[in-house]
Amino acid sequence: MTQPGDPPSALEQRGTELGITFRRGRTWTSNSHLAFEAQEFAAEHEQPGDDPLAFHRVMFKAYFDDLEDIGSIDNLVRIGGRAGLPETELREALESGRYRQQVDDGIRWSREIGVSAVPTFVIDEKYGIVGAQDQLVFEDLLQRAGHRRKDA
């Protein structure tokens, strides 16, 4: 684990280049299962015109930049509120486990197809990219999978 004062890791350097902060100093690792459940809630409550990544961005910042514990329902409800989600409904969904089976099924599927690291990007349910990669890696795989650029 890197410590304050250590030189930046490759991940930290890549993050800095992309405007992403990976703050040092965390003394725990959160269990992310509830955060995955909150993401399912966010996706289900997305409205036309909403930014589909709003919750993800706020969650990412909370965990990696603000060093918040995303394994806590109280924290997740507050984070969800910052992303514009209805806090009372989110709390109820997390406390009741409304999305637990859906998340468990997704985790099981990921293991079955061989996902062994985070992040892993699965394209067309048969191609995978493991780890934080340059845009060219994604473009190459998408092209090999038969997808064309929409901005070309």
C-alpha positions as semicolon CSV with decimal commas, in nm:
position;residue;x (nm);y (nm);z (nm)
1;M;0,000;0,000;0,000
2;T;0,136;0,341;-0,092
3;Q;0,190;0,591;0,184
4;P;0,183;0,970;0,180
5;G;0,523;1,083;0,054
6;D;0,581;0,774;-0,166
7;P;0,622;0,847;-0,537
8;P;0,297;0,823;-0,735
9;S;0,198;0,475;-0,851
10;A;0,122;0,407;-1,219
11;L;-0,252;0,419;-1,138
12;E;-0,215;0,751;-0,955
13;Q;-0,016;0,895;-1,247
14;R;-0,275;0,783;-1,501
15;G;-0,553;0,922;-1,279
16;T;-0,378;1,258;-1,251
17;E;-0,347;1,275;-1,631
18;L;-0,724;1,221;-1,653
19;G;-0,816;1,459;-1,372
20;I;-0,893;1,179;-1,125
21;T;-0,763;1,191;-0,769
22;F;-0,672;0,879;-0,574
23;R;-0,612;1,025;-0,230
24;R;-0,384;0,837;0,006
25;G;-0,450;0,773;0,373
26;R;-0,734;0,519;0,374
27;T;-0,702;0,277;0,666
28;W;-0,985;0,040;0,561
29;T;-1,139;-0,118;0,253
30;S;-1,514;-0,078;0,222
31;N;-1,736;-0,369;0,130
32;S;-1,884;-0,243;-0,197
33;H;-2,192;-0,469;-0,211
34;L;-2,428;-0,199;-0,078
35;A;-2,274;0,053;-0,320
36;F;-2,357;-0,185;-0,606
37;E;-2,712;-0,207;-0,473
38;A;-2,728;0,174;-0,460
39;Q;-2,609;0,184;-0,822
40;E;-2,895;-0,045;-0,924
41;F;-3,136;0,190;-0,746
42;A;-2,981;0,488;-0,926
43;A;-3,014;0,318;-1,266
44;E;-3,378;0,235;-1,199
45;H;-3,455;0,596;-1,097
46;E;-3,280;0,760;-1,391
47;Q;-3,502;1,004;-1,580
48;P;-3,478;1,106;-1,947
49;G;-3,211;1,372;-1,977
50;D;-3,031;1,262;-1,658
51;D;-2,659;1,196;-1,670
52;P;-2,645;0,814;-1,649
53;L;-2,305;0,834;-1,479
54;A;-2,395;1,100;-1,218
55;F;-2,425;0,855;-0,928
56;H;-2,110;0,670;-1,036
57;R;-1,909;0,993;-1,046
58;V;-2,028;1,107;-0,705
59;M;-1,962;0,760;-0,558
60;F;-1,614;0,745;-0,711
61;K;-1,524;1,086;-0,569
62;A;-1,665;0,994;-0,227
63;Y;-1,456;0,677;-0,205
64;F;-1,131;0,767;-0,377
65;D;-1,103;1,141;-0,316
66;D;-1,302;1,206;0,004
67;L;-1,213;0,866;0,160
68;E;-1,572;0,794;0,265
69;D;-1,682;0,445;0,370
70;I;-1,915;0,326;0,094
71;G;-2,008;0,019;0,298
72;S;-2,227;0,230;0,528
73;I;-2,595;0,282;0,451
74;D;-2,589;0,628;0,611
75;N;-2,298;0,733;0,389
76;L;-2,453;0,582;0,077
77;V;-2,780;0,765;0,138
78;R;-2,593;1,094;0,179
79;I;-2,384;1,025;-0,133
80;G;-2,697;0,930;-0,327
81;G;-2,858;1,256;-0,220
82;R;-2,562;1,448;-0,361
83;A;-2,629;1,270;-0,691
84;G;-2,993;1,379;-0,682
85;L;-3,147;1,050;-0,564
86;P;-3,444;1,043;-0,324
87;E;-3,273;0,966;0,008
88;T;-3,571;0,814;0,190
89;E;-3,642;0,571;-0,095
90;L;-3,273;0,483;-0,131
91;R;-3,244;0,407;0,242
92;E;-3,552;0,183;0,226
93;A;-3,416;-0,005;-0,076
94;L;-3,078;-0,063;0,092
95;E;-3,224;-0,162;0,429
96;S;-3,471;-0,404;0,268
97;G;-3,214;-0,558;0,034
98;R;-3,437;-0,488;-0,267
99;Y;-3,141;-0,513;-0,510
100;R;-2,931;-0,772;-0,320
101;Q;-3,021;-1,069;-0,541
102;Q;-2,972;-0,865;-0,859
103;V;-2,622;-0,767;-0,744
104;D;-2,542;-1,124;-0,634
105;D;-2,651;-1,252;-0,976
106;G;-2,424;-0,997;-1,147
107;I;-2,129;-1,096;-0,930
108;R;-2,191;-1,465;-0,999
109;W;-2,209;-1,399;-1,376
110;S;-1,885;-1,198;-1,360
111;R;-1,706;-1,484;-1,188
112;E;-1,845;-1,736;-1,436
113;I;-1,699;-1,544;-1,732
114;G;-1,362;-1,512;-1,559
115;V;-1,358;-1,155;-1,426
116;S;-1,070;-1,148;-1,180
117;A;-0,992;-0,777;-1,145
118;V;-1,163;-0,442;-1,115
119;P;-1,221;-0,270;-1,340
120;T;-1,305;-0,519;-1,612
121;F;-1,505;-0,399;-1,911
122;V;-1,716;-0,660;-2,091
123;I;-1,820;-0,583;-2,449
124;D;-2,094;-0,778;-2,626
125;E;-2,080;-1,031;-2,341
126;K;-1,775;-1,197;-2,498
127;Y;-1,482;-0,953;-2,511
128;G;-1,305;-0,819;-2,205
129;I;-1,063;-0,546;-2,115
130;V;-0,901;-0,577;-1,773
131;G;-0,776;-0,274;-1,584
132;A;-0,764;0,095;-1,654
133;Q;-0,657;0,114;-2,017
134;D;-0,596;0,385;-2,272
135;Q;-0,879;0,484;-2,504
136;L;-0,698;0,324;-2,799
137;V;-0,729;-0,019;-2,635
138;F;-1,108;0,023;-2,619
139;E;-1,127;0,158;-2,975
140;D;-0,924;-0,136;-3,107
141;L;-1,138;-0,396;-2,932
142;L;-1,462;-0,230;-3,036
143;Q;-1,342;-0,223;-3,397
144;R;-1,240;-0,590;-3,384
145;A;-1,585;-0,668;-3,238
146;G;-1,747;-0,504;-3,539
147;H;-1,850;-0,169;-3,390
148;R;-1,796;0,151;-3,586
149;R;-1,714;0,492;-3,443
150;K;-2,019;0,716;-3,439
151;D;-1,822;1,039;-3,462
152;A;-1,621;0,933;-3,767
